[in-house]
Amino acid sequence: MEKAEKMSNMRHTLAHLLAASVGEIYKFNKIKLTLGPATENGFYYDIDFCGEKVTDENLQKIENMMRKKLPLWTEWEHKEISKDEALKFFKNEYKAELINEIAERGEKITTYTCGGFTDLCRGGHVENPAREIKMDSFKLDRLAGAYWRGDEKNKMLTRIYGLAFNTKEELEKYINQREEAKKRDHRKIAKEQDLLVFSDLIGAGMPMFTPKGNIIRNSIINFSRELNKELGFEEVHTPNFNKAELFKISGHYDKYKEDMLTVHSKYSEEDFFLKPMNCPQHTQIYASRPRSYRDLPIRYSDFANLYRDERPGELSGLVRLRCFAQDDGHVFCCKEQIEEEISNILAAIQKALQTYKISYWMRLSLRDQNNNEKYLGTDEIWESSQAIMKKLLDGNKITYNEAEGEAAFYGPKIDIMAVDAFEREWQISTIQLDFSQPSRFKLTYTDKDGTEKTPVMIHRALIGSPDRFMGILMEHYAGAFPLWLSPVQVKIIPVRTNHNEYAKKVFETLKKNNIRVEFDNADINLGTKVRDAKNNKIPYWIVIGDKDIAIDKVTLMNRDDGNLGQLNVSEILIKFQEEILKKI
């Protein structure tokens, strides 16, 4: 059994143990159990306590019961039962809903029993919980409200979250990292450094960037523009909403409609949608004129805003938004050009993440072979496109994991999974191979022999959404941005007011040379000024006093290395420009 699967099974087992312990304390006939899966860091169980009040103080009591029961959980009994038997045994409406759905799908209804507790379950446990789960490797974490099946129209249940790892040390490491992550929360940093604003009058999931925040966001976008230029992409701009017909042809209407926002016109009966992605629009730029093999590859990039109808409970600062941009790009090429184009894009993504000092790994996302109806295109097309992606990765000697079921609905993709300072994984960059949309839009080019052929479409994002990536970077850097990204790169700090005139000249020289500089001429003590620069995590500050002016120099201070000594302004300017150019 693979390590990840074993961990998931252990966490799912603990979800059963949690339910059994709650039932022991609160009595099974007075509560209603629903379901409890494994999660990324542990497990949870959703329970209807039927009016009984449960607080955080109750968690320790439940956790103690879990530890008391665990030594008795030594083996599982698995049974396949009929729908009627299941409905008779599980006497609550939640289980009944699940049982009826399983029966309607024609699937087997199964139960698992351990330690005298029986639950509706399809499996996935450790064989001997008492032996395989360490007593100190898990803990109950918190309570939360959760609508049944995630539907706001349904009853609110109580969700009990737990954490679980292989060892006590891994559990403690995660808890410590999480505490540190709270300090680095990008929403907290954004408020402290005045980077972005959310407003109830604007709407949830729609950020507004302040002047300082917009500097960071534009710096991210401009770096992607630099990479696009190196790759030969030409930037286009496309409308924010489009006719429904465009998305019907692309396949998004059938496969993605629930996540799209509608637009209504007073003067037209046509249906419109705010666009969730740029690819259908780019097909229309390609289709606007005849194309030849000599024109290929054609590469378009686009930073227009995108919109997705996320549930309110799923919105989270910058990392889950309703309105966001993407460093989007599409390549239209012939089959012979696929490998070179994707290899070049991969190299650009690797360069970007190395510059941002973020580690990563790659995932080859494939079609779910058991749910072909979820995808566009024939089996032949999918087998061919997936084989191309595998060959490309293997040929470049790139290590990757395969993930069945994670493909886009129109083609397989290479997902680059960024790993931040807390070892959290973020799916940001992506390269997707698409044989379907060019065919659906009847895109063609004239080949060497004069025949018309259909181009291949490559979808790609270098760092994904600049907005979301900015949130990731804020936490990765803990708000201490490198010089090239920092909204304020250096602060000028005169020791006393009689040093202001000289300091102002230094300020003007740096500003004239496009250094983002602030001048702190407040009539307060030096220590307070320096502390303010440190608290705002400004990369450099320049202190100017009598001794500096006497030799026509300044004292340069660094956020990380402290006092760098006395330098003249021209030396500092060269140092800053070199760091910014190299994106150190």
Secondary structure, 3 states (H helix, E strand, C coil): CCHHHHHHHHHHHHHHHHHHHHHHHHCHHHCEECCCCECCCEEEEEEECCCCCCCCHHHHHHHHHHHHHHHHCCCCEEEEECHHHHHHHCCCHHHHHHHHHHHHCCCCEEEEEECCEEEECCCCCCCCHHHHCCCCCEEEEEEEEEEHHHCCCCCEEEEEEEEECCCHHHHHHHHHHHHHHHHHCHHHHHHHHCCEECCCCCCCCCCEECHHHHHHHHHHHHHHHHHHHHHCCEEECCCCEEEHHHHHHHCHHHHHHHHCCEECCCCCCCCEEECCCCHHHHHHHHCCCCCEHHHCCEEEEECCCEECCCCHHHCECCCECCEECCCEEEEEECHHHHHHHHHHHHHHHHHHHHHCCCEEEEEEEECCCCCHHHCCCCHHHHHHHHHHHHHHHHHCCCCEEEEECCCECCECEEEEEEECCCCCEEEEEEEEEECHHHHHCCCCEECCCCCEECCEEEEEECCCCHHHHHHHHHHHCCCCCCCCCCCCCEEEEECCHHHHHHHHHHHHHHHHCCCCEEECCCCCCHHHHHHHHHHCCCCEEEEECHHHHHCCCEEEEECCCEEEEEECHHHHHHHHHHHHHHCC
